[in-house]
Every structure is written in C-alpha cells, then in structure tokens.
Amino acid sequence: MRVGTLIAIYFLIWWVTLFAVLPWGVRNQEEAGEVAPGTDPGAPAIHRVWSKLAWTTLIASVIFAILYVAYARGLIPIELLSKISAPPR
C-alpha cells in the first residue's frame, strides 16, 4: 500500500475517533456551578483540548495498527473489500 494511502486512512480514522473522544468527561458550566456571564450554561466549564487530542491519537493509532496488520497478513480478503465498496445493483 502506498504511503499517501496509509496517511489518508490514518487521518480518517483519527478524525472519526476525535468525534468519539470529544464528549468524554465534559462538564458544562451549569453542572460546575460557575456560569460565566454572557455564555450558554451548556458550554464546557473546562476545555481539555490537548488531552483529548492525545487520547484521539493513541486510540486512532491502535485502531490503525490493528487494521494494518489484518490487511498485511491477508486477514481481510480483497474480494470482500471490493464487494462491500461496490455500488449497489
């Protein structure tokens, strides 16, 4: 598989994982009891962007490694990939 393809697949996995990780541990301002004037009470009280990005990278790397090993060892047949990615008939 080409390097560009691997980077694109990793980016897609990372992006989907980011949206799965973003809601982890979020407490809104109303739950924290400190609503800043002029903001929505449902806005996050503390932004932990760097920890979310770190978790996203870790989880996406594990998912990518599992899928890459499965592909490299032939555990995912090309015929199956062709069948599930083909347009409907």
mmCIF file as gemmi writes it, N, C-alpha and C atoms, coordinates in Angstrom:
data_model
loop_
_atom_site.group_PDB
_atom_site.id
_atom_site.type_symbol
_atom_site.label_atom_id
_atom_site.label_alt_id
_atom_site.label_comp_id
_atom_site.label_asym_id
_atom_site.label_entity_id
_atom_site.label_seq_id
_atom_site.pdbx_PDB_ins_code
_atom_site.Cartn_x
_atom_site.Cartn_y
_atom_site.Cartn_z
_atom_site.occupancy
_atom_site.B_iso_or_equiv
_atom_site.pdbx_formal_charge
_atom_site.auth_seq_id
_atom_site.auth_asym_id
_atom_site.pdbx_PDB_model_num
ATOM 1 N N . MET Axp A 1 ? 0.855 -1.165 0 1 0 ? 1 A 1
ATOM 2 C CA . MET Axp A 1 ? 0 0 0 1 0 ? 1 A 1
ATOM 3 C C . MET Axp A 1 ? 0.906 1.235 0 1 0 ? 1 A 1
ATOM 4 N N . ARG Axp A 2 ? 0.505 2.251 -0.711 1 0 ? 2 A 1
ATOM 5 C CA . ARG Axp A 2 ? 1.293 3.469 -0.805 1 0 ? 2 A 1
ATOM 6 C C . ARG Axp A 2 ? 1.223 4.291 0.481 1 0 ? 2 A 1
ATOM 7 N N . VAL Axp A 3 ? 2.261 5.085 0.697 1 0 ? 3 A 1
ATOM 8 C CA . VAL Axp A 3 ? 2.345 5.903 1.906 1 0 ? 3 A 1
ATOM 9 C C . VAL Axp A 3 ? 1.21 6.922 1.958 1 0 ? 3 A 1
ATOM 10 N N . GLY Axp A 4 ? 0.899 7.531 0.832 1 0 ? 4 A 1
ATOM 11 C CA . GLY Axp A 4 ? -0.195 8.504 0.806 1 0 ? 4 A 1
ATOM 12 C C . GLY Axp A 4 ? -1.53 7.892 1.194 1 0 ? 4 A 1
ATOM 13 N N . THR Axp A 5 ? -1.76 6.675 0.75 1 0 ? 5 A 1
ATOM 14 C CA . THR Axp A 5 ? -2.993 5.967 1.103 1 0 ? 5 A 1
ATOM 15 C C . THR Axp A 5 ? -3.03 5.674 2.601 1 0 ? 5 A 1
ATOM 16 N N . LEU Axp A 6 ? -1.897 5.248 3.146 1 0 ? 6 A 1
ATOM 17 C CA . LEU Axp A 6 ? -1.835 4.96 4.583 1 0 ? 6 A 1
ATOM 18 C C . LEU Axp A 6 ? -2.089 6.225 5.408 1 0 ? 6 A 1
ATOM 19 N N . ILE Axp A 7 ? -1.514 7.344 4.978 1 0 ? 7 A 1
ATOM 20 C CA . ILE Axp A 7 ? -1.719 8.605 5.698 1 0 ? 7 A 1
ATOM 21 C C . ILE Axp A 7 ? -3.186 9.026 5.625 1 0 ? 7 A 1
ATOM 22 N N . ALA Axp A 8 ? -3.803 8.873 4.468 1 0 ? 8 A 1
ATOM 23 C CA . ALA Axp A 8 ? -5.212 9.236 4.313 1 0 ? 8 A 1
ATOM 24 C C . ALA Axp A 8 ? -6.11 8.358 5.19 1 0 ? 8 A 1
ATOM 25 N N . ILE Axp A 9 ? -5.837 7.068 5.228 1 0 ? 9 A 1
ATOM 26 C CA . ILE Axp A 9 ? -6.634 6.163 6.064 1 0 ? 9 A 1
ATOM 27 C C . ILE Axp A 9 ? -6.455 6.497 7.535 1 0 ? 9 A 1
ATOM 28 N N . TYR Axp A 10 ? -5.207 6.766 7.95 1 0 ? 10 A 1
ATOM 29 C CA . TYR Axp A 10 ? -4.962 7.135 9.352 1 0 ? 10 A 1
ATOM 30 C C . TYR Axp A 10 ? -5.695 8.428 9.694 1 0 ? 10 A 1
ATOM 31 N N . PHE Axp A 11 ? -5.65 9.414 8.794 1 0 ? 11 A 1
ATOM 32 C CA . PHE Axp A 11 ? -6.334 10.682 9.048 1 0 ? 11 A 1
ATOM 33 C C . PHE Axp A 11 ? -7.831 10.469 9.216 1 0 ? 11 A 1
ATOM 34 N N . LEU Axp A 12 ? -8.434 9.645 8.379 1 0 ? 12 A 1
ATOM 35 C CA . LEU Axp A 12 ? -9.87 9.378 8.507 1 0 ? 12 A 1
ATOM 36 C C . LEU Axp A 12 ? -10.203 8.694 9.83 1 0 ? 12 A 1
ATOM 37 N N . ILE Axp A 13 ? -9.385 7.72 10.211 1 0 ? 13 A 1
ATOM 38 C CA . ILE Axp A 13 ? -9.598 7.038 11.493 1 0 ? 13 A 1
ATOM 39 C C . ILE Axp A 13 ? -9.432 8.032 12.64 1 0 ? 13 A 1
ATOM 40 N N . TRP Axp A 14 ? -8.408 8.888 12.551 1 0 ? 14 A 1
ATOM 41 C CA . TRP Axp A 14 ? -8.146 9.874 13.606 1 0 ? 14 A 1
ATOM 42 C C . TRP Axp A 14 ? -9.316 10.835 13.729 1 0 ? 14 A 1
ATOM 43 N N . TRP Axp A 15 ? -9.838 11.291 12.596 1 0 ? 15 A 1
ATOM 44 C CA . TRP Axp A 15 ? -10.924 12.269 12.611 1 0 ? 15 A 1
ATOM 45 C C . TRP Axp A 15 ? -12.2 11.685 13.219 1 0 ? 15 A 1
ATOM 46 N N . VAL Axp A 16 ? -12.551 10.472 12.847 1 0 ? 16 A 1
ATOM 47 C CA . VAL Axp A 16 ? -13.742 9.823 13.407 1 0 ? 16 A 1
ATOM 48 C C . VAL Axp A 16 ? -13.545 9.575 14.905 1 0 ? 16 A 1
ATOM 49 N N . THR Axp A 17 ? -12.346 9.172 15.278 1 0 ? 17 A 1
ATOM 50 C CA . THR Axp A 17 ? -12.05 8.932 16.694 1 0 ? 17 A 1
ATOM 51 C C . THR Axp A 17 ? -12.145 10.229 17.493 1 0 ? 17 A 1
ATOM 52 N N . LEU Axp A 18 ? -11.709 11.342 16.91 1 0 ? 18 A 1
ATOM 53 C CA . LEU Axp A 18 ? -11.795 12.632 17.609 1 0 ? 18 A 1
ATOM 54 C C . LEU Axp A 18 ? -13.232 12.933 18.008 1 0 ? 18 A 1
ATOM 55 N N . PHE Axp A 19 ? -14.176 12.711 17.093 1 0 ? 19 A 1
ATOM 56 C CA . PHE Axp A 19 ? -15.569 12.996 17.424 1 0 ? 19 A 1
ATOM 57 C C . PHE Axp A 19 ? -16.129 12.019 18.458 1 0 ? 19 A 1
ATOM 58 N N . ALA Axp A 20 ? -15.534 10.844 18.574 1 0 ? 20 A 1
ATOM 59 C CA . ALA Axp A 20 ? -15.958 9.91 19.611 1 0 ? 20 A 1
ATOM 60 C C . ALA Axp A 20 ? -15.367 10.298 20.969 1 0 ? 20 A 1
ATOM 61 N N . VAL Axp A 21 ? -14.183 10.905 20.965 1 0 ? 21 A 1
ATOM 62 C CA . VAL Axp A 21 ? -13.477 11.236 22.208 1 0 ? 21 A 1
ATOM 63 C C . VAL Axp A 21 ? -13.907 12.594 22.771 1 0 ? 21 A 1
ATOM 64 N N . LEU Axp A 22 ? -14.339 13.516 21.937 1 0 ? 22 A 1
ATOM 65 C CA . LEU Axp A 22 ? -14.654 14.875 22.397 1 0 ? 22 A 1
ATOM 66 C C . LEU Axp A 22 ? -15.621 14.937 23.589 1 0 ? 22 A 1
ATOM 67 N N . PRO Axp A 23 ? -16.663 14.155 23.654 1 0 ? 23 A 1
ATOM 68 C CA . PRO Axp A 23 ? -17.574 14.295 24.803 1 0 ? 23 A 1
ATOM 69 C C . PRO Axp A 23 ? -17.091 13.65 26.109 1 0 ? 23 A 1
ATOM 70 N N . TRP Axp A 24 ? -15.97 12.97 26.103 1 0 ? 24 A 1
ATOM 71 C CA . TRP Axp A 24 ? -15.501 12.293 27.317 1 0 ? 24 A 1
ATOM 72 C C . TRP Axp A 24 ? -15.2 13.295 28.431 1 0 ? 24 A 1
ATOM 73 N N . GLY Axp A 25 ? -15.826 13.107 29.575 1 0 ? 25 A 1
ATOM 74 C CA . GLY Axp A 25 ? -15.514 13.89 30.77 1 0 ? 25 A 1
ATOM 75 C C . GLY Axp A 25 ? -15.891 15.352 30.712 1 0 ? 25 A 1
ATOM 76 N N . VAL Axp A 26 ? -16.782 15.732 29.827 1 0 ? 26 A 1
ATOM 77 C CA . VAL Axp A 26 ? -17.163 17.135 29.711 1 0 ? 26 A 1
ATOM 78 C C . VAL Axp A 26 ? -18.221 17.454 30.758 1 0 ? 26 A 1
ATOM 79 N N . ARG Axp A 27 ? -17.944 18.491 31.52 1 0 ? 27 A 1
ATOM 80 C CA . ARG Axp A 27 ? -18.944 19.022 32.454 1 0 ? 27 A 1
ATOM 81 C C . ARG Axp A 27 ? -19.285 20.422 31.989 1 0 ? 27 A 1
ATOM 82 N N . ASN Axp A 28 ? -20.577 20.696 31.888 1 0 ? 28 A 1
ATOM 83 C CA . ASN Axp A 28 ? -20.947 22.034 31.442 1 0 ? 28 A 1
ATOM 84 C C . ASN Axp A 28 ? -20.883 23.018 32.601 1 0 ? 28 A 1
ATOM 85 N N . GLN Axp A 29 ? -21.018 24.3 32.266 1 0 ? 29 A 1
ATOM 86 C CA . GLN Axp A 29 ? -20.879 25.341 33.279 1 0 ? 29 A 1
ATOM 87 C C . GLN Axp A 29 ? -21.969 25.25 34.344 1 0 ? 29 A 1
ATOM 88 N N . GLU Axp A 30 ? -23.155 24.826 33.932 1 0 ? 30 A 1
ATOM 89 C CA . GLU Axp A 30 ? -24.252 24.706 34.892 1 0 ? 30 A 1
ATOM 90 C C . GLU Axp A 30 ? -23.961 23.606 35.911 1 0 ? 30 A 1
ATOM 91 N N . GLU Axp A 31 ? -23.424 22.472 35.459 1 0 ? 31 A 1
ATOM 92 C CA . GLU Axp A 31 ? -23.069 21.387 36.374 1 0 ? 31 A 1
ATOM 93 C C . GLU Axp A 31 ? -21.941 21.788 37.313 1 0 ? 31 A 1
ATOM 94 N N . ALA Axp A 32 ? -21.004 22.595 36.812 1 0 ? 32 A 1
ATOM 95 C CA . ALA Axp A 32 ? -19.873 23.035 37.628 1 0 ? 32 A 1
ATOM 96 C C . ALA Axp A 32 ? -20.269 24.152 38.585 1 0 ? 32 A 1
ATOM 97 N N . GLY Axp A 33 ? -21.416 24.803 38.329 1 0 ? 33 A 1
ATOM 98 C CA . GLY Axp A 33 ? -21.881 25.863 39.215 1 0 ? 33 A 1
ATOM 99 C C . GLY Axp A 33 ? -21.224 27.204 38.952 1 0 ? 33 A 1
ATOM 100 N N . GLU Axp A 34 ? -20.557 27.357 37.842 1 0 ? 34 A 1
ATOM 101 C CA . GLU Axp A 34 ? -19.87 28.607 37.518 1 0 ? 34 A 1
ATOM 102 C C . GLU Axp A 34 ? -20.219 29.042 36.101 1 0 ? 34 A 1
ATOM 103 N N . VAL Axp A 35 ? -21.394 29.642 35.922 1 0 ? 35 A 1
ATOM 104 C CA . VAL Axp A 35 ? -21.811 30.094 34.6 1 0 ? 35 A 1
ATOM 105 C C . VAL Axp A 35 ? -21.257 31.501 34.385 1 0 ? 35 A 1
ATOM 106 N N . ALA Axp A 36 ? -20.396 31.628 33.369 1 0 ? 36 A 1
ATOM 107 C CA . ALA Axp A 36 ? -19.829 32.939 33.048 1 0 ? 36 A 1
ATOM 108 C C . ALA Axp A 36 ? -20.903 33.799 32.397 1 0 ? 36 A 1
ATOM 109 N N . PRO Axp A 37 ? -20.949 35.082 32.765 1 0 ? 37 A 1
ATOM 110 C CA . PRO Axp A 37 ? -21.961 35.958 32.168 1 0 ? 37 A 1
ATOM 111 C C . PRO Axp A 37 ? -21.815 36.033 30.652 1 0 ? 37 A 1
ATOM 112 N N . GLY Axp A 38 ? -22.951 35.937 29.951 1 0 ? 38 A 1
ATOM 113 C CA . GLY Axp A 38 ? -22.969 36.047 28.5 1 0 ? 38 A 1
ATOM 114 C C . GLY Axp A 38 ? -22.679 34.755 27.772 1 0 ? 38 A 1
ATOM 115 N N . THR Axp A 39 ? -22.531 33.636 28.487 1 0 ? 39 A 1
ATOM 116 C CA . THR Axp A 39 ? -22.274 32.356 27.832 1 0 ? 39 A 1
ATOM 117 C C . THR Axp A 39 ? -23.437 31.414 28.082 1 0 ? 39 A 1
ATOM 118 N N . ASP Axp A 40 ? -23.506 30.392 27.263 1 0 ? 40 A 1
ATOM 119 C CA . ASP Axp A 40 ? -24.55 29.383 27.407 1 0 ? 40 A 1
ATOM 120 C C . ASP Axp A 40 ? -24.225 28.498 28.604 1 0 ? 40 A 1
ATOM 121 N N . PRO Axp A 41 ? -25.219 28.186 29.438 1 0 ? 41 A 1
ATOM 122 C CA . PRO Axp A 41 ? -24.95 27.307 30.584 1 0 ? 41 A 1
ATOM 123 C C . PRO Axp A 41 ? -24.494 25.905 30.181 1 0 ? 41 A 1
ATOM 124 N N . GLY Axp A 42 ? -24.778 25.505 28.938 1 0 ? 42 A 1
ATOM 125 C CA . GLY Axp A 42 ? -24.368 24.188 28.472 1 0 ? 42 A 1
ATOM 126 C C . GLY Axp A 42 ? -22.963 24.16 27.903 1 0 ? 42 A 1
ATOM 127 N N . ALA Axp A 43 ? -22.274 25.298 27.875 1 0 ? 43 A 1
ATOM 128 C CA . ALA Axp A 43 ? -20.903 25.353 27.362 1 0 ? 43 A 1
ATOM 129 C C . ALA Axp A 43 ? -19.963 24.637 28.336 1 0 ? 43 A 1
ATOM 130 N N . PRO Axp A 44 ? -18.916 24.016 27.836 1 0 ? 44 A 1
ATOM 131 C CA . PRO Axp A 44 ? -17.988 23.306 28.73 1 0 ? 44 A 1
ATOM 132 C C . PRO Axp A 44 ? -17.362 24.254 29.751 1 0 ? 44 A 1
ATOM 133 N N . ALA Axp A 45 ? -17.229 23.762 30.974 1 0 ? 45 A 1
ATOM 134 C CA . ALA Axp A 45 ? -16.616 24.569 32.031 1 0 ? 45 A 1
ATOM 135 C C . ALA Axp A 45 ? -15.102 24.614 31.859 1 0 ? 45 A 1
ATOM 136 N N . ILE Axp A 46 ? -14.492 23.491 31.541 1 0 ? 46 A 1
ATOM 137 C CA . ILE Axp A 46 ? -13.041 23.407 31.36 1 0 ? 46 A 1
ATOM 138 C C . ILE Axp A 46 ? -12.772 22.744 30.016 1 0 ? 46 A 1
ATOM 139 N N . HIS Axp A 47 ? -11.956 23.401 29.208 1 0 ? 47 A 1
ATOM 140 C CA . HIS Axp A 47 ? -11.577 22.832 27.915 1 0 ? 47 A 1
ATOM 141 C C . HIS Axp A 47 ? -10.3 22.03 28.103 1 0 ? 47 A 1
ATOM 142 N N . ARG Axp A 48 ? -10.329 20.788 27.725 1 0 ? 48 A 1
ATOM 143 C CA . ARG Axp A 48 ? -9.149 19.921 27.824 1 0 ? 48 A 1
ATOM 144 C C . ARG Axp A 48 ? -8.799 19.41 26.424 1 0 ? 48 A 1
ATOM 145 N N . VAL Axp A 49 ? -8.528 20.355 25.532 1 0 ? 49 A 1
ATOM 146 C CA . VAL Axp A 49 ? -8.312 20.011 24.133 1 0 ? 49 A 1
ATOM 147 C C . VAL Axp A 49 ? -7.072 19.151 23.96 1 0 ? 49 A 1
ATOM 148 N N . TRP Axp A 50 ? -5.971 19.495 24.627 1 0 ? 50 A 1
ATOM 149 C CA . TRP Axp A 50 ? -4.716 18.755 24.418 1 0 ? 50 A 1
ATOM 150 C C . TRP Axp A 50 ? -4.82 17.313 24.903 1 0 ? 50 A 1
ATOM 151 N N . SER Axp A 51 ? -5.511 17.088 26.005 1 0 ? 51 A 1
ATOM 152 C CA . SER Axp A 51 ? -5.667 15.7 26.464 1 0 ? 51 A 1
ATOM 153 C C . SER Axp A 51 ? -6.585 14.922 25.518 1 0 ? 51 A 1
ATOM 154 N N . LYS Axp A 52 ? -7.594 15.587 24.966 1 0 ? 52 A 1
ATOM 155 C CA . LYS Axp A 52 ? -8.479 14.919 24 1 0 ? 52 A 1
ATOM 156 C C . LYS Axp A 52 ? -7.709 14.563 22.73 1 0 ? 52 A 1
ATOM 157 N N . LEU Axp A 53 ? -6.831 15.46 22.276 1 0 ? 53 A 1
ATOM 158 C CA . LEU Axp A 53 ? -6.03 15.179 21.086 1 0 ? 53 A 1
ATOM 159 C C . LEU Axp A 53 ? -5.052 14.035 21.347 1 0 ? 53 A 1
ATOM 160 N N . ALA Axp A 54 ? -4.498 13.979 22.548 1 0 ? 54 A 1
ATOM 161 C CA . ALA Axp A 54 ? -3.582 12.884 22.889 1 0 ? 54 A 1
ATOM 162 C C . ALA Axp A 54 ? -4.319 11.547 22.908 1 0 ? 54 A 1
ATOM 163 N N . TRP Axp A 55 ? -5.496 11.515 23.546 1 0 ? 55 A 1
ATOM 164 C CA . TRP Axp A 55 ? -6.287 10.278 23.574 1 0 ? 55 A 1
ATOM 165 C C . TRP Axp A 55 ? -6.721 9.873 22.171 1 0 ? 55 A 1
ATOM 166 N N . THR Axp A 56 ? -7.1 10.848 21.362 1 0 ? 56 A 1
ATOM 167 C CA . THR Axp A 56 ? -7.505 10.569 19.989 1 0 ? 56 A 1
ATOM 168 C C . THR Axp A 56 ? -6.363 9.931 19.218 1 0 ? 56 A 1
ATOM 169 N N . THR Axp A 57 ? -5.171 10.491 19.34 1 0 ? 57 A 1
ATOM 170 C CA . THR Axp A 57 ? -4.009 9.959 18.631 1 0 ? 57 A 1
ATOM 171 C C . THR Axp A 57 ? -3.684 8.548 19.095 1 0 ? 57 A 1
ATOM 172 N N . LEU Axp A 58 ? -3.736 8.308 20.391 1 0 ? 58 A 1
ATOM 173 C CA . LEU Axp A 58 ? -3.448 6.981 20.926 1 0 ? 58 A 1
ATOM 174 C C . LEU Axp A 58 ? -4.452 5.941 20.421 1 0 ? 58 A 1
ATOM 175 N N . ILE Axp A 59 ? -5.722 6.246 20.541 1 0 ? 59 A 1
ATOM 176 C CA . ILE Axp A 59 ? -6.763 5.295 20.138 1 0 ? 59 A 1
ATOM 177 C C . ILE Axp A 59 ? -6.748 5.074 18.623 1 0 ? 59 A 1
ATOM 178 N N . ALA Axp A 60 ? -6.588 6.151 17.852 1 0 ? 60 A 1
ATOM 179 C CA . ALA Axp A 60 ? -6.55 6.017 16.394 1 0 ? 60 A 1
ATOM 180 C C . ALA Axp A 60 ? -5.344 5.206 15.951 1 0 ? 60 A 1
ATOM 181 N N . SER Axp A 61 ? -4.22 5.36 16.635 1 0 ? 61 A 1
ATOM 182 C CA . SER Axp A 61 ? -3.02 4.583 16.294 1 0 ? 61 A 1
ATOM 183 C C . SER Axp A 61 ? -3.229 3.098 16.544 1 0 ? 61 A 1
ATOM 184 N N . VAL Axp A 62 ? -3.898 2.77 17.637 1 0 ? 62 A 1
ATOM 185 C CA . VAL Axp A 62 ? -4.178 1.36 17.937 1 0 ? 62 A 1
ATOM 186 C C . VAL Axp A 62 ? -5.133 0.777 16.89 1 0 ? 62 A 1
ATOM 187 N N . ILE Axp A 63 ? -6.193 1.51 16.566 1 0 ? 63 A 1
ATOM 188 C CA . ILE Axp A 63 ? -7.143 1.033 15.559 1 0 ? 63 A 1
ATOM 189 C C . ILE Axp A 63 ? -6.455 0.858 14.209 1 0 ? 63 A 1
ATOM 190 N N . PHE Axp A 64 ? -5.637 1.836 13.817 1 0 ? 64 A 1
ATOM 191 C CA . PHE Axp A 64 ? -4.931 1.772 12.545 1 0 ? 64 A 1
ATOM 192 C C . PHE Axp A 64 ? -3.965 0.587 12.522 1 0 ? 64 A 1
ATOM 193 N N . ALA Axp A 65 ? -3.251 0.37 13.621 1 0 ? 65 A 1
ATOM 194 C CA . ALA Axp A 65 ? -2.303 -0.747 13.676 1 0 ? 65 A 1
ATOM 195 C C . ALA Axp A 65 ? -3.02 -2.084 13.528 1 0 ? 65 A 1
ATOM 196 N N . ILE Axp A 66 ? -4.144 -2.242 14.189 1 0 ? 66 A 1
ATOM 197 C CA . ILE Axp A 66 ? -4.91 -3.492 14.089 1 0 ? 66 A 1
ATOM 198 C C . ILE Axp A 66 ? -5.378 -3.71 12.652 1 0 ? 66 A 1
ATOM 199 N N . LEU Axp A 67 ? -5.928 -2.674 12.037 1 0 ? 67 A 1
ATOM 200 C CA . LEU Axp A 67 ? -6.407 -2.805 10.665 1 0 ? 67 A 1
ATOM 201 C C . LEU Axp A 67 ? -5.261 -3.046 9.683 1 0 ? 67 A 1
ATOM 202 N N . TYR Axp A 68 ? -4.129 -2.391 9.907 1 0 ? 68 A 1
ATOM 203 C CA . TYR Axp A 68 ? -2.988 -2.573 9.003 1 0 ? 68 A 1
ATOM 204 C C . TYR Axp A 68 ? -2.431 -3.996 9.098 1 0 ? 68 A 1
ATOM 205 N N . VAL Axp A 69 ? -2.306 -4.512 10.304 1 0 ? 69 A 1
ATOM 206 C CA . VAL Axp A 69 ? -1.816 -5.891 10.479 1 0 ? 69 A 1
ATOM 207 C C . VAL Axp A 69 ? -2.781 -6.879 9.846 1 0 ? 69 A 1
ATOM 208 N N . ALA Axp A 70 ? -4.083 -6.648 10.04 1 0 ? 70 A 1
ATOM 209 C CA . ALA Axp A 70 ? -5.082 -7.537 9.433 1 0 ? 70 A 1
ATOM 210 C C . ALA Axp A 70 ? -4.99 -7.491 7.915 1 0 ? 70 A 1
ATOM 211 N N . TYR Axp A 71 ? -4.765 -6.308 7.344 1 0 ? 71 A 1
ATOM 212 C CA . TYR Axp A 71 ? -4.642 -6.18 5.895 1 0 ? 71 A 1
ATOM 213 C C . TYR Axp A 71 ? -3.341 -6.814 5.401 1 0 ? 71 A 1
ATOM 214 N N . ALA Axp A 72 ? -2.239 -6.531 6.087 1 0 ? 72 A 1
ATOM 215 C CA . ALA Axp A 72 ? -0.923 -7.018 5.651 1 0 ? 72 A 1
ATOM 216 C C . ALA Axp A 72 ? -0.827 -8.544 5.716 1 0 ? 72 A 1
ATOM 217 N N . ARG Axp A 73 ? -1.491 -9.149 6.665 1 0 ? 73 A 1
ATOM 218 C CA . ARG Axp A 73 ? -1.45 -10.609 6.79 1 0 ? 73 A 1
ATOM 219 C C . ARG Axp A 73 ? -2.521 -11.309 5.979 1 0 ? 73 A 1
ATOM 220 N N . GLY Axp A 74 ? -3.308 -10.555 5.258 1 0 ? 74 A 1
ATOM 221 C CA . GLY Axp A 74 ? -4.328 -11.149 4.399 1 0 ? 74 A 1
ATOM 222 C C . GLY Axp A 74 ? -5.571 -11.616 5.132 1 0 ? 74 A 1
ATOM 223 N N . LEU Axp A 75 ? -5.79 -11.101 6.332 1 0 ? 75 A 1
ATOM 224 C CA . LEU Axp A 75 ? -6.976 -11.491 7.089 1 0 ? 75 A 1
ATOM 225 C C . LEU Axp A 75 ? -8.237 -10.825 6.546 1 0 ? 75 A 1
ATOM 226 N N . ILE Axp A 76 ? -8.055 -9.76 5.793 1 0 ? 76 A 1
ATOM 227 C CA . ILE Axp A 76 ? -9.169 -9.083 5.137 1 0 ? 76 A 1
ATOM 228 C C . ILE Axp A 76 ? -8.997 -9.312 3.639 1 0 ? 76 A 1
ATOM 229 N N . PRO Axp A 77 ? -9.761 -10.215 3.04 1 0 ? 77 A 1
ATOM 230 C CA . PRO Axp A 77 ? -9.595 -10.508 1.616 1 0 ? 77 A 1
ATOM 231 C C . PRO Axp A 77 ? -9.989 -9.318 0.73 1 0 ? 77 A 1
ATOM 232 N N . ILE Axp A 78 ? -9.251 -9.133 -0.335 1 0 ? 78 A 1
ATOM 233 C CA . ILE Axp A 78 ? -9.52 -8.052 -1.281 1 0 ? 78 A 1
ATOM 234 C C . ILE Axp A 78 ? -10.916 -8.198 -1.891 1 0 ? 78 A 1
ATOM 235 N N . GLU Axp A 79 ? -11.359 -9.44 -2.113 1 0 ? 79 A 1
ATOM 236 C CA . GLU Axp A 79 ? -12.687 -9.66 -2.687 1 0 ? 79 A 1
ATOM 237 C C . GLU Axp A 79 ? -13.778 -9.099 -1.781 1 0 ? 79 A 1
ATOM 238 N N . LEU Axp A 80 ? -13.604 -9.262 -0.475 1 0 ? 80 A 1
ATOM 239 C CA . LEU Axp A 80 ? -14.58 -8.738 0.471 1 0 ? 80 A 1
ATOM 240 C C . LEU Axp A 80 ? -14.603 -7.214 0.411 1 0 ? 80 A 1
ATOM 241 N N . LEU Axp A 81 ? -13.435 -6.594 0.374 1 0 ? 81 A 1
ATOM 242 C CA . LEU Axp A 81 ? -13.371 -5.139 0.292 1 0 ? 81 A 1
ATOM 243 C C . LEU Axp A 81 ? -14.002 -4.64 -1 1 0 ? 81 A 1
ATOM 244 N N . SER Axp A 82 ? -13.761 -5.353 -2.092 1 0 ? 82 A 1
ATOM 245 C CA . SER Axp A 82 ? -14.352 -4.967 -3.383 1 0 ? 82 A 1
ATOM 246 C C . SER Axp A 82 ? -15.871 -5.113 -3.334 1 0 ? 82 A 1
ATOM 247 N N . LYS Axp A 83 ? -16.342 -6.142 -2.671 1 0 ? 83 A 1
ATOM 248 C CA . LYS Axp A 83 ? -17.784 -6.395 -2.616 1 0 ? 83 A 1
ATOM 249 C C . LYS Axp A 83 ? -18.505 -5.333 -1.767 1 0 ? 83 A 1
ATOM 250 N N . ILE Axp A 84 ? -17.943 -4.985 -0.613 1 0 ? 84 A 1
ATOM 251 C CA . ILE Axp A 84 ? -18.643 -4.044 0.247 1 0 ? 84 A 1
ATOM 252 C C . ILE Axp A 84 ? -18.485 -2.595 -0.227 1 0 ? 84 A 1
ATOM 253 N N . SER Axp A 85 ? -17.499 -2.313 -1.082 1 0 ? 85 A 1
ATOM 254 C CA . SER Axp A 85 ? -17.328 -0.953 -1.575 1 0 ? 85 A 1
ATOM 255 C C . SER Axp A 85 ? -17.934 -0.743 -2.956 1 0 ? 85 A 1
ATOM 256 N N . ALA Axp A 86 ? -18.478 -1.787 -3.55 1 0 ? 86 A 1
ATOM 257 C CA . ALA Axp A 86 ? -19.083 -1.683 -4.879 1 0 ? 86 A 1
ATOM 258 C C . ALA Axp A 86 ? -20.427 -0.966 -4.775 1 0 ? 86 A 1
ATOM 259 N N . PRO Axp A 87 ? -20.806 -0.268 -5.843 1 0 ? 87 A 1
ATOM 260 C CA . PRO Axp A 87 ? -22.122 0.392 -5.816 1 0 ? 87 A 1
ATOM 261 C C . PRO Axp A 87 ? -23.241 -0.649 -5.798 1 0 ? 87 A 1
ATOM 262 N N . PRO Axp A 88 ? -24.375 -0.296 -5.22 1 0 ? 88 A 1
ATOM 263 C CA . PRO Axp A 88 ? -25.489 -1.252 -5.179 1 0 ? 88 A 1
ATOM 264 C C . PRO Axp A 88 ? -26.017 -1.556 -6.567 1 0 ? 88 A 1
ATOM 265 N N . ARG Axp A 89 ? -26.536 -2.742 -6.725 1 0 ? 89 A 1
ATOM 266 C CA . ARG Axp A 89 ? -27.076 -3.159 -8.018 1 0 ? 89 A 1
ATOM 267 C C . ARG Axp A 89 ? -28.56 -3.043 -8.061 1 0 ? 89 A 1
